[in-house]
Amino acid sequence: EALGDASSLSSPGGADGSRIPATGQVVPLTVPPTASNFSARQAQVYLPPAWFARQRPALPVVMLLHGEPGDPSDWTDGGEAAATADAWAAQHHGVAPVLVMPDINGSLTADTECVDSPVGNAETYLTVDVPAAVQQRFGTKPPGRSWALAGLSEGGACAIMLALRHPDLFSTFGDFGGLSGPRVGESDTDTDPTVAELFGGSREEFAAHEPADLLATGKPAFRALGGWFEVGGDDGDPLAAAQKLVPLATAAGISTCLVVVPDGGHTFDVWSAAFRRSLPWMAARLGLVPATPQATAGCQT
Protein backbone atom coordinates (compact mmCIF):
# COMPACT_ATOMS: atom_id res chain seq x y z
CA GLU A 1 0.00 0.00 0.00
CA ALA A 2 1.47 3.32 -1.07
CA LEU A 3 0.97 5.04 2.24
CA GLY A 4 1.90 2.36 4.75
CA ASP A 5 -0.26 1.99 7.83
CA ALA A 6 -2.25 4.79 9.38
CA SER A 7 0.30 5.36 12.13
CA SER A 8 2.79 6.62 9.53
CA LEU A 9 0.57 9.62 8.86
CA SER A 10 2.03 12.31 11.07
CA SER A 11 0.11 15.44 11.88
CA PRO A 12 1.32 18.55 10.06
CA GLY A 13 0.31 20.42 13.22
CA GLY A 14 2.93 18.91 15.49
CA ALA A 15 4.74 15.62 15.87
CA ASP A 16 2.97 14.74 19.10
CA GLY A 17 -0.50 15.53 17.74
CA SER A 18 -0.99 18.13 20.46
CA ARG A 19 -2.59 20.55 18.07
CA ILE A 20 -4.45 19.87 14.87
CA PRO A 21 -3.29 21.32 11.55
CA ALA A 22 -5.02 24.29 9.95
CA THR A 23 -6.00 22.27 6.90
CA GLY A 24 -6.71 18.68 6.04
CA GLN A 25 -4.61 16.38 3.92
CA VAL A 26 -5.36 14.42 0.75
CA VAL A 27 -3.72 10.99 0.74
CA PRO A 28 -3.78 8.05 -1.68
CA LEU A 29 -5.49 4.79 -0.78
CA THR A 30 -5.05 1.46 -2.50
CA VAL A 31 -8.25 -0.51 -2.02
CA PRO A 32 -7.80 -4.30 -2.12
CA PRO A 33 -10.51 -5.60 -4.50
CA THR A 34 -11.13 -8.59 -2.24
CA ALA A 35 -14.82 -9.12 -3.01
CA SER A 36 -15.06 -7.51 -6.45
CA ASN A 37 -11.80 -8.33 -8.25
CA PHE A 38 -12.30 -4.88 -9.81
CA SER A 39 -9.18 -3.38 -11.37
CA ALA A 40 -9.30 0.15 -9.95
CA ARG A 41 -6.98 3.10 -9.99
CA GLN A 42 -5.82 4.47 -6.64
CA ALA A 43 -8.45 6.23 -4.54
CA GLN A 44 -7.92 9.66 -2.97
CA VAL A 45 -8.99 10.41 0.60
CA TYR A 46 -9.33 13.80 2.29
CA LEU A 47 -8.62 13.65 6.02
CA PRO A 48 -9.90 16.72 7.90
CA PRO A 49 -7.76 18.48 10.53
CA ALA A 50 -9.55 16.70 13.39
CA TRP A 51 -8.39 13.33 12.03
CA PHE A 52 -4.88 14.27 13.16
CA ALA A 53 -5.86 14.97 16.77
CA ARG A 54 -4.29 12.83 19.47
CA GLN A 55 -7.79 11.77 20.53
CA ARG A 56 -8.98 11.03 17.01
CA PRO A 57 -12.77 11.09 16.65
CA ALA A 58 -14.55 8.45 14.58
CA LEU A 59 -15.70 10.59 11.67
CA PRO A 60 -18.51 10.15 9.13
CA VAL A 61 -17.74 9.61 5.46
CA VAL A 62 -18.82 11.23 2.20
CA MET A 63 -17.91 9.19 -0.88
CA LEU A 64 -17.47 11.43 -3.93
CA LEU A 65 -17.85 9.77 -7.33
CA HIS A 66 -16.33 11.16 -10.52
CA GLY A 67 -17.69 10.97 -14.06
CA GLU A 68 -16.62 9.61 -17.44
CA PRO A 69 -14.09 10.43 -18.71
CA GLY A 70 -12.58 11.07 -15.31
CA ASP A 71 -10.60 9.89 -12.31
CA PRO A 72 -10.64 10.30 -8.51
CA SER A 73 -8.56 13.50 -8.59
CA ASP A 74 -11.38 15.28 -10.45
CA TRP A 75 -13.06 15.94 -7.11
CA THR A 76 -10.03 17.66 -5.58
CA ASP A 77 -9.12 19.51 -8.79
CA GLY A 78 -12.17 20.84 -10.65
CA GLY A 79 -14.49 19.76 -7.84
CA GLU A 80 -12.56 21.75 -5.19
CA ALA A 81 -13.74 19.23 -2.57
CA ALA A 82 -10.74 19.49 -0.23
CA ALA A 83 -10.86 23.29 -0.25
CA THR A 84 -14.60 23.18 0.45
CA ALA A 85 -14.13 20.74 3.33
CA ASP A 86 -11.23 22.78 4.74
CA ALA A 87 -13.38 25.92 4.74
CA TRP A 88 -16.19 24.08 6.53
CA ALA A 89 -13.77 22.50 9.02
CA ALA A 90 -12.32 25.92 9.82
CA GLN A 91 -15.76 26.94 11.10
CA HIS A 92 -16.21 23.70 13.09
CA HIS A 93 -13.03 23.26 15.17
CA GLY A 94 -11.29 21.24 12.45
CA VAL A 95 -14.07 18.66 12.18
CA ALA A 96 -15.43 17.63 8.78
CA PRO A 97 -16.35 14.36 7.12
CA VAL A 98 -13.66 12.14 5.69
CA LEU A 99 -14.01 12.44 1.90
CA VAL A 100 -13.39 9.22 -0.01
CA MET A 101 -12.87 9.57 -3.75
CA PRO A 102 -12.73 6.08 -5.28
CA ASP A 103 -12.23 5.07 -8.88
CA ILE A 104 -15.58 4.02 -10.32
CA ASN A 105 -14.55 3.04 -13.86
CA GLY A 106 -11.08 1.45 -13.84
CA SER A 107 -9.72 3.68 -16.60
CA LEU A 108 -10.23 7.11 -18.11
CA THR A 109 -12.69 6.00 -20.77
CA ALA A 110 -14.29 2.88 -19.28
CA ASP A 111 -17.93 3.28 -18.21
CA THR A 112 -19.17 0.91 -15.52
CA GLU A 113 -22.14 3.06 -14.42
CA CYS A 114 -21.26 1.64 -10.96
CA VAL A 115 -22.94 -1.71 -11.62
CA ASP A 116 -21.52 -5.22 -11.70
CA SER A 117 -21.19 -6.05 -15.39
CA PRO A 118 -18.73 -7.37 -18.00
CA VAL A 119 -16.97 -3.98 -17.70
CA GLY A 120 -16.12 -4.77 -14.05
CA ASN A 121 -17.73 -5.41 -10.69
CA ALA A 122 -17.91 -1.74 -9.75
CA GLU A 123 -20.98 -1.99 -7.50
CA THR A 124 -19.40 -4.66 -5.30
CA TYR A 125 -16.16 -2.67 -5.23
CA LEU A 126 -17.92 0.52 -4.10
CA THR A 127 -20.25 -1.10 -1.56
CA VAL A 128 -18.01 -3.82 -0.08
CA ASP A 129 -14.31 -3.29 -0.82
CA VAL A 130 -14.12 0.51 -0.45
CA PRO A 131 -16.04 0.72 2.86
CA ALA A 132 -13.95 -2.13 4.32
CA ALA A 133 -10.66 -0.49 3.33
CA VAL A 134 -11.73 2.96 4.55
CA GLN A 135 -12.86 1.74 7.98
CA GLN A 136 -9.76 -0.36 8.50
CA ARG A 137 -7.37 2.31 7.29
CA PHE A 138 -8.86 5.48 8.78
CA GLY A 139 -11.00 4.37 11.72
CA THR A 140 -14.14 6.07 10.39
CA LYS A 141 -17.66 5.44 11.53
CA PRO A 142 -19.19 2.37 9.86
CA PRO A 143 -21.49 2.55 6.83
CA GLY A 144 -25.11 3.40 7.57
CA ARG A 145 -26.40 6.63 9.08
CA SER A 146 -22.91 8.14 9.04
CA TRP A 147 -22.14 7.56 5.35
CA ALA A 148 -23.21 9.66 2.38
CA LEU A 149 -22.29 9.51 -1.27
CA ALA A 150 -22.46 12.16 -3.95
CA GLY A 151 -21.30 12.41 -7.51
CA LEU A 152 -21.03 14.49 -10.64
CA SER A 153 -22.42 13.47 -14.04
CA GLU A 154 -22.09 9.64 -14.24
CA GLY A 155 -21.19 9.73 -10.54
CA GLY A 156 -24.43 11.56 -9.74
CA ALA A 157 -26.54 8.85 -11.34
CA CYS A 158 -24.39 6.30 -9.49
CA ALA A 159 -25.00 8.04 -6.16
CA ILE A 160 -28.78 7.83 -6.24
CA MET A 161 -28.74 4.30 -7.67
CA LEU A 162 -26.35 2.99 -5.00
CA ALA A 163 -28.22 4.74 -2.18
CA LEU A 164 -31.53 3.24 -3.31
CA ARG A 165 -30.05 -0.23 -3.71
CA HIS A 166 -28.08 -0.04 -0.44
CA PRO A 167 -30.03 2.15 2.01
CA ASP A 168 -28.42 0.14 4.82
CA LEU A 169 -25.01 1.54 3.79
CA PHE A 170 -25.82 5.17 2.94
CA SER A 171 -28.22 7.61 4.60
CA THR A 172 -27.72 10.49 2.19
CA PHE A 173 -26.95 11.07 -1.48
CA GLY A 174 -26.11 13.97 -3.77
CA ASP A 175 -26.88 13.78 -7.49
CA PHE A 176 -25.11 16.62 -9.32
CA GLY A 177 -25.88 16.64 -13.04
CA GLY A 178 -26.62 12.93 -13.35
CA LEU A 179 -28.86 11.21 -15.87
CA SER A 180 -31.91 9.14 -14.80
CA GLY A 181 -29.81 6.09 -14.00
CA PRO A 182 -27.18 3.83 -15.59
CA ARG A 183 -26.69 4.98 -19.18
CA VAL A 184 -24.02 4.04 -21.69
CA GLY A 185 -23.52 7.16 -23.80
CA GLU A 186 -25.13 10.56 -23.56
CA SER A 187 -28.80 9.77 -24.20
CA ASP A 188 -31.15 9.49 -21.25
CA THR A 189 -34.01 8.00 -23.26
CA ASP A 190 -32.29 5.38 -25.44
CA THR A 191 -31.62 2.63 -22.90
CA ASP A 192 -31.10 -0.26 -25.35
CA PRO A 193 -27.27 0.02 -25.47
CA THR A 194 -27.14 0.06 -21.66
CA VAL A 195 -29.35 -3.02 -21.36
CA ALA A 196 -27.19 -4.83 -23.91
CA GLU A 197 -23.73 -3.82 -22.69
CA LEU A 198 -24.17 -3.76 -18.90
CA PHE A 199 -27.08 -6.11 -18.18
CA GLY A 200 -26.66 -8.91 -20.73
CA GLY A 201 -29.85 -7.90 -22.49
CA SER A 202 -31.96 -8.25 -19.33
CA ARG A 203 -34.58 -5.53 -18.94
CA GLU A 204 -35.31 -6.94 -15.49
CA GLU A 205 -31.72 -6.39 -14.34
CA PHE A 206 -31.80 -2.90 -15.83
CA ALA A 207 -35.00 -2.10 -13.90
CA ALA A 208 -33.35 -3.36 -10.69
CA HIS A 209 -30.78 -0.55 -11.10
CA GLU A 210 -33.05 2.17 -12.51
CA PRO A 211 -33.84 4.82 -9.84
CA ALA A 212 -37.38 5.51 -11.12
CA ASP A 213 -38.21 1.80 -10.89
CA LEU A 214 -36.51 1.45 -7.50
CA LEU A 215 -38.40 4.46 -6.11
CA ALA A 216 -41.68 2.95 -7.29
CA THR A 217 -41.11 -0.03 -4.98
CA GLY A 218 -41.73 2.31 -2.02
CA LYS A 219 -39.33 0.49 0.31
CA PRO A 220 -39.79 1.65 3.93
CA ALA A 221 -36.02 2.13 4.18
CA PHE A 222 -36.25 5.00 1.67
CA ARG A 223 -38.00 7.15 4.27
CA ALA A 224 -34.73 7.44 6.20
CA LEU A 225 -32.84 8.74 3.14
CA GLY A 226 -32.01 12.30 2.15
CA GLY A 227 -31.25 13.34 -1.43
CA TRP A 228 -29.81 16.57 -2.83
CA PHE A 229 -30.25 17.16 -6.57
CA GLU A 230 -28.36 20.03 -8.18
CA VAL A 231 -28.22 20.64 -11.91
CA GLY A 232 -27.55 23.39 -14.39
CA GLY A 233 -30.64 25.03 -15.90
CA ASP A 234 -29.09 24.64 -19.36
CA ASP A 235 -28.03 21.00 -18.82
CA GLY A 236 -30.71 19.32 -20.99
CA ASP A 237 -30.99 15.63 -20.17
CA PRO A 238 -29.70 15.86 -16.56
CA LEU A 239 -32.19 18.67 -15.86
CA ALA A 240 -35.02 16.53 -17.25
CA ALA A 241 -33.76 13.59 -15.16
CA ALA A 242 -33.81 15.65 -11.95
CA GLN A 243 -37.28 16.98 -12.73
CA LYS A 244 -38.46 13.38 -13.18
CA LEU A 245 -36.71 11.88 -10.14
CA VAL A 246 -37.33 14.59 -7.52
CA PRO A 247 -41.14 14.10 -7.34
CA LEU A 248 -40.66 10.32 -7.26
CA ALA A 249 -38.09 10.59 -4.46
CA THR A 250 -40.36 12.92 -2.49
CA ALA A 251 -43.31 10.56 -2.95
CA ALA A 252 -41.14 7.68 -1.68
CA GLY A 253 -40.58 9.61 1.57
CA ILE A 254 -37.03 10.79 0.88
CA SER A 255 -36.08 14.21 2.30
CA THR A 256 -35.41 15.80 -1.06
CA CYS A 257 -33.71 19.02 -2.13
CA LEU A 258 -33.58 20.47 -5.64
CA VAL A 259 -31.33 23.30 -6.78
CA VAL A 260 -31.43 24.38 -10.44
CA VAL A 261 -28.54 26.72 -11.27
CA PRO A 262 -29.70 29.45 -13.69
CA ASP A 263 -27.72 29.33 -16.95
CA GLY A 264 -25.61 26.48 -15.52
CA GLY A 265 -24.25 23.79 -17.81
CA HIS A 266 -22.62 20.36 -17.45
CA THR A 267 -19.53 21.84 -15.81
CA PHE A 268 -17.29 21.74 -12.76
CA ASP A 269 -18.50 25.26 -11.91
CA VAL A 270 -21.93 23.76 -11.20
CA TRP A 271 -20.64 20.61 -9.48
CA SER A 272 -18.10 22.28 -7.19
CA ALA A 273 -20.75 24.79 -6.10
CA ALA A 274 -23.20 21.92 -5.53
CA PHE A 275 -20.84 20.22 -3.09
CA ARG A 276 -20.13 23.52 -1.35
CA ARG A 277 -23.85 24.24 -1.01
CA SER A 278 -24.84 20.74 0.10
CA LEU A 279 -22.01 20.03 2.57
CA PRO A 280 -23.66 21.76 5.58
CA TRP A 281 -26.86 19.79 4.92
CA MET A 282 -24.91 16.54 4.55
CA ALA A 283 -22.93 17.24 7.74
CA ALA A 284 -26.18 17.75 9.65
CA ARG A 285 -27.64 14.51 8.27
CA LEU A 286 -24.44 12.66 9.19
CA GLY A 287 -24.69 13.90 12.77
CA LEU A 288 -21.70 16.28 12.78
CA VAL A 289 -23.83 19.34 13.59
CA PRO A 290 -27.44 19.88 14.68
CA ALA A 291 -29.97 20.07 11.85
CA THR A 292 -30.61 23.80 12.26
CA PRO A 293 -32.33 26.02 9.67
CA GLN A 294 -28.88 27.49 8.95
CA ALA A 295 -27.45 24.05 8.15
CA THR A 296 -30.27 23.29 5.72
CA ALA A 297 -30.57 26.81 4.28
CA GLY A 298 -29.57 25.76 0.74
CA CYS A 299 -32.17 23.02 0.60
CA GLN A 300 -35.35 23.76 -1.34
CA THR A 301 -37.82 20.97 -0.63
C-alpha positions as CSV (number, residue, x, y, z in Angstrom):
1,E,0.0,0.0,0.0
2,A,1.5,3.3,-1.1
3,L,1.0,5.0,2.2
4,G,1.9,2.4,4.8
5,D,-0.3,2.0,7.8
6,A,-2.2,4.8,9.4
7,S,0.3,5.4,12.1
8,S,2.8,6.6,9.5
9,L,0.6,9.6,8.9
10,S,2.0,12.3,11.1
11,S,0.1,15.4,11.9
12,P,1.3,18.5,10.1
13,G,0.3,20.4,13.2
14,G,2.9,18.9,15.5
15,A,4.7,15.6,15.9
16,D,3.0,14.7,19.1
17,G,-0.5,15.5,17.7
18,S,-1.0,18.1,20.5
19,R,-2.6,20.6,18.1
20,I,-4.5,19.9,14.9
21,P,-3.3,21.3,11.6
22,A,-5.0,24.3,10.0
23,T,-6.0,22.3,6.9
24,G,-6.7,18.7,6.0
25,Q,-4.6,16.4,3.9
26,V,-5.4,14.4,0.7
27,V,-3.7,11.0,0.7
28,P,-3.8,8.1,-1.7
29,L,-5.5,4.8,-0.8
30,T,-5.0,1.5,-2.5
31,V,-8.3,-0.5,-2.0
32,P,-7.8,-4.3,-2.1
33,P,-10.5,-5.6,-4.5
34,T,-11.1,-8.6,-2.2
35,A,-14.8,-9.1,-3.0
36,S,-15.1,-7.5,-6.4
37,N,-11.8,-8.3,-8.2
38,F,-12.3,-4.9,-9.8
39,S,-9.2,-3.4,-11.4
40,A,-9.3,0.2,-10.0
41,R,-7.0,3.1,-10.0
42,Q,-5.8,4.5,-6.6
43,A,-8.4,6.2,-4.5
44,Q,-7.9,9.7,-3.0
45,V,-9.0,10.4,0.6
46,Y,-9.3,13.8,2.3
47,L,-8.6,13.7,6.0
48,P,-9.9,16.7,7.9
49,P,-7.8,18.5,10.5
50,A,-9.6,16.7,13.4
51,W,-8.4,13.3,12.0
52,F,-4.9,14.3,13.2
53,A,-5.9,15.0,16.8
54,R,-4.3,12.8,19.5
55,Q,-7.8,11.8,20.5
56,R,-9.0,11.0,17.0
57,P,-12.8,11.1,16.7
58,A,-14.5,8.4,14.6
59,L,-15.7,10.6,11.7
60,P,-18.5,10.1,9.1
61,V,-17.7,9.6,5.5
62,V,-18.8,11.2,2.2
63,M,-17.9,9.2,-0.9
64,L,-17.5,11.4,-3.9
65,L,-17.8,9.8,-7.3
66,H,-16.3,11.2,-10.5
67,G,-17.7,11.0,-14.1
68,E,-16.6,9.6,-17.4
69,P,-14.1,10.4,-18.7
70,G,-12.6,11.1,-15.3
71,D,-10.6,9.9,-12.3
72,P,-10.6,10.3,-8.5
73,S,-8.6,13.5,-8.6
74,D,-11.4,15.3,-10.5
75,W,-13.1,15.9,-7.1
76,T,-10.0,17.7,-5.6
77,D,-9.1,19.5,-8.8
78,G,-12.2,20.8,-10.6
79,G,-14.5,19.8,-7.8
80,E,-12.6,21.7,-5.2
81,A,-13.7,19.2,-2.6
82,A,-10.7,19.5,-0.2
83,A,-10.9,23.3,-0.3
84,T,-14.6,23.2,0.5
85,A,-14.1,20.7,3.3
86,D,-11.2,22.8,4.7
87,A,-13.4,25.9,4.7
88,W,-16.2,24.1,6.5
89,A,-13.8,22.5,9.0
90,A,-12.3,25.9,9.8
91,Q,-15.8,26.9,11.1
92,H,-16.2,23.7,13.1
93,H,-13.0,23.3,15.2
94,G,-11.3,21.2,12.5
95,V,-14.1,18.7,12.2
96,A,-15.4,17.6,8.8
97,P,-16.4,14.4,7.1
98,V,-13.7,12.1,5.7
99,L,-14.0,12.4,1.9
100,V,-13.4,9.2,0.0
101,M,-12.9,9.6,-3.7
102,P,-12.7,6.1,-5.3
103,D,-12.2,5.1,-8.9
104,I,-15.6,4.0,-10.3
105,N,-14.5,3.0,-13.9
106,G,-11.1,1.5,-13.8
107,S,-9.7,3.7,-16.6
108,L,-10.2,7.1,-18.1
109,T,-12.7,6.0,-20.8
110,A,-14.3,2.9,-19.3
111,D,-17.9,3.3,-18.2
112,T,-19.2,0.9,-15.5
113,E,-22.1,3.1,-14.4
114,C,-21.3,1.6,-11.0
115,V,-22.9,-1.7,-11.6
116,D,-21.5,-5.2,-11.7
117,S,-21.2,-6.0,-15.4
118,P,-18.7,-7.4,-18.0
119,V,-17.0,-4.0,-17.7
120,G,-16.1,-4.8,-14.1
121,N,-17.7,-5.4,-10.7
122,A,-17.9,-1.7,-9.7
123,E,-21.0,-2.0,-7.5
124,T,-19.4,-4.7,-5.3
125,Y,-16.2,-2.7,-5.2
126,L,-17.9,0.5,-4.1
127,T,-20.3,-1.1,-1.6
128,V,-18.0,-3.8,-0.1
129,D,-14.3,-3.3,-0.8
130,V,-14.1,0.5,-0.5
131,P,-16.0,0.7,2.9
132,A,-14.0,-2.1,4.3
133,A,-10.7,-0.5,3.3
134,V,-11.7,3.0,4.6
135,Q,-12.9,1.7,8.0
136,Q,-9.8,-0.4,8.5
137,R,-7.4,2.3,7.3
138,F,-8.9,5.5,8.8
139,G,-11.0,4.4,11.7
140,T,-14.1,6.1,10.4
141,K,-17.7,5.4,11.5
142,P,-19.2,2.4,9.9
143,P,-21.5,2.6,6.8
144,G,-25.1,3.4,7.6
145,R,-26.4,6.6,9.1
146,S,-22.9,8.1,9.0
147,W,-22.1,7.6,5.4
148,A,-23.2,9.7,2.4
149,L,-22.3,9.5,-1.3
150,A,-22.5,12.2,-3.9
151,G,-21.3,12.4,-7.5
152,L,-21.0,14.5,-10.6
153,S,-22.4,13.5,-14.0
154,E,-22.1,9.6,-14.2
155,G,-21.2,9.7,-10.5
156,G,-24.4,11.6,-9.7
157,A,-26.5,8.9,-11.3
158,C,-24.4,6.3,-9.5
159,A,-25.0,8.0,-6.2
160,I,-28.8,7.8,-6.2
161,M,-28.7,4.3,-7.7
162,L,-26.4,3.0,-5.0
163,A,-28.2,4.7,-2.2
164,L,-31.5,3.2,-3.3
165,R,-30.1,-0.2,-3.7
166,H,-28.1,0.0,-0.4
167,P,-30.0,2.2,2.0
168,D,-28.4,0.1,4.8
169,L,-25.0,1.5,3.8
170,F,-25.8,5.2,2.9
171,S,-28.2,7.6,4.6
172,T,-27.7,10.5,2.2
173,F,-27.0,11.1,-1.5
174,G,-26.1,14.0,-3.8
175,D,-26.9,13.8,-7.5
176,F,-25.1,16.6,-9.3
177,G,-25.9,16.6,-13.0
178,G,-26.6,12.9,-13.3
179,L,-28.9,11.2,-15.9
180,S,-31.9,9.1,-14.8
181,G,-29.8,6.1,-14.0
182,P,-27.2,3.8,-15.6
183,R,-26.7,5.0,-19.2
184,V,-24.0,4.0,-21.7
185,G,-23.5,7.2,-23.8
186,E,-25.1,10.6,-23.6
187,S,-28.8,9.8,-24.2
188,D,-31.2,9.5,-21.2
189,T,-34.0,8.0,-23.3
190,D,-32.3,5.4,-25.4
191,T,-31.6,2.6,-22.9
192,D,-31.1,-0.3,-25.4
193,P,-27.3,0.0,-25.5
194,T,-27.1,0.1,-21.7
195,V,-29.4,-3.0,-21.4
196,A,-27.2,-4.8,-23.9
197,E,-23.7,-3.8,-22.7
198,L,-24.2,-3.8,-18.9
199,F,-27.1,-6.1,-18.2
200,G,-26.7,-8.9,-20.7
201,G,-29.9,-7.9,-22.5
202,S,-32.0,-8.2,-19.3
203,R,-34.6,-5.5,-18.9
204,E,-35.3,-6.9,-15.5
205,E,-31.7,-6.4,-14.3
206,F,-31.8,-2.9,-15.8
207,A,-35.0,-2.1,-13.9
208,A,-33.3,-3.4,-10.7
209,H,-30.8,-0.6,-11.1
210,E,-33.0,2.2,-12.5
211,P,-33.8,4.8,-9.8
212,A,-37.4,5.5,-11.1
213,D,-38.2,1.8,-10.9
214,L,-36.5,1.5,-7.5
215,L,-38.4,4.5,-6.1
216,A,-41.7,3.0,-7.3
217,T,-41.1,0.0,-5.0
218,G,-41.7,2.3,-2.0
219,K,-39.3,0.5,0.3
220,P,-39.8,1.7,3.9
221,A,-36.0,2.1,4.2
222,F,-36.2,5.0,1.7
223,R,-38.0,7.2,4.3
224,A,-34.7,7.4,6.2
225,L,-32.8,8.7,3.1
226,G,-32.0,12.3,2.1
227,G,-31.2,13.3,-1.4
228,W,-29.8,16.6,-2.8
229,F,-30.3,17.2,-6.6
230,E,-28.4,20.0,-8.2
231,V,-28.2,20.6,-11.9
232,G,-27.6,23.4,-14.4
233,G,-30.6,25.0,-15.9
234,D,-29.1,24.6,-19.4
235,D,-28.0,21.0,-18.8
236,G,-30.7,19.3,-21.0
237,D,-31.0,15.6,-20.2
238,P,-29.7,15.9,-16.6
239,L,-32.2,18.7,-15.9
240,A,-35.0,16.5,-17.2
241,A,-33.8,13.6,-15.2
242,A,-33.8,15.7,-12.0
243,Q,-37.3,17.0,-12.7
244,K,-38.5,13.4,-13.2
245,L,-36.7,11.9,-10.1
246,V,-37.3,14.6,-7.5
247,P,-41.1,14.1,-7.3
248,L,-40.7,10.3,-7.3
249,A,-38.1,10.6,-4.5
250,T,-40.4,12.9,-2.5
251,A,-43.3,10.6,-3.0
252,A,-41.1,7.7,-1.7
253,G,-40.6,9.6,1.6
254,I,-37.0,10.8,0.9
255,S,-36.1,14.2,2.3
256,T,-35.4,15.8,-1.1
257,C,-33.7,19.0,-2.1
258,L,-33.6,20.5,-5.6
259,V,-31.3,23.3,-6.8
260,V,-31.4,24.4,-10.4
261,V,-28.5,26.7,-11.3
262,P,-29.7,29.5,-13.7
263,D,-27.7,29.3,-17.0
264,G,-25.6,26.5,-15.5
265,G,-24.2,23.8,-17.8
266,H,-22.6,20.4,-17.5
267,T,-19.5,21.8,-15.8
268,F,-17.3,21.7,-12.8
269,D,-18.5,25.3,-11.9
270,V,-21.9,23.8,-11.2
271,W,-20.6,20.6,-9.5
272,S,-18.1,22.3,-7.2
273,A,-20.7,24.8,-6.1
274,A,-23.2,21.9,-5.5
275,F,-20.8,20.2,-3.1
276,R,-20.1,23.5,-1.3
277,R,-23.8,24.2,-1.0
278,S,-24.8,20.7,0.1
279,L,-22.0,20.0,2.6
280,P,-23.7,21.8,5.6
281,W,-26.9,19.8,4.9
282,M,-24.9,16.5,4.6
283,A,-22.9,17.2,7.7
284,A,-26.2,17.8,9.6
285,R,-27.6,14.5,8.3
286,L,-24.4,12.7,9.2
287,G,-24.7,13.9,12.8
288,L,-21.7,16.3,12.8
289,V,-23.8,19.3,13.6
290,P,-27.4,19.9,14.7
291,A,-30.0,20.1,11.8
292,T,-30.6,23.8,12.3
293,P,-32.3,26.0,9.7
294,Q,-28.9,27.5,9.0
295,A,-27.5,24.0,8.1
296,T,-30.3,23.3,5.7
297,A,-30.6,26.8,4.3
298,G,-29.6,25.8,0.7
299,C,-32.2,23.0,0.6
300,Q,-35.3,23.8,-1.3
301,T,-37.8,21.0,-0.6
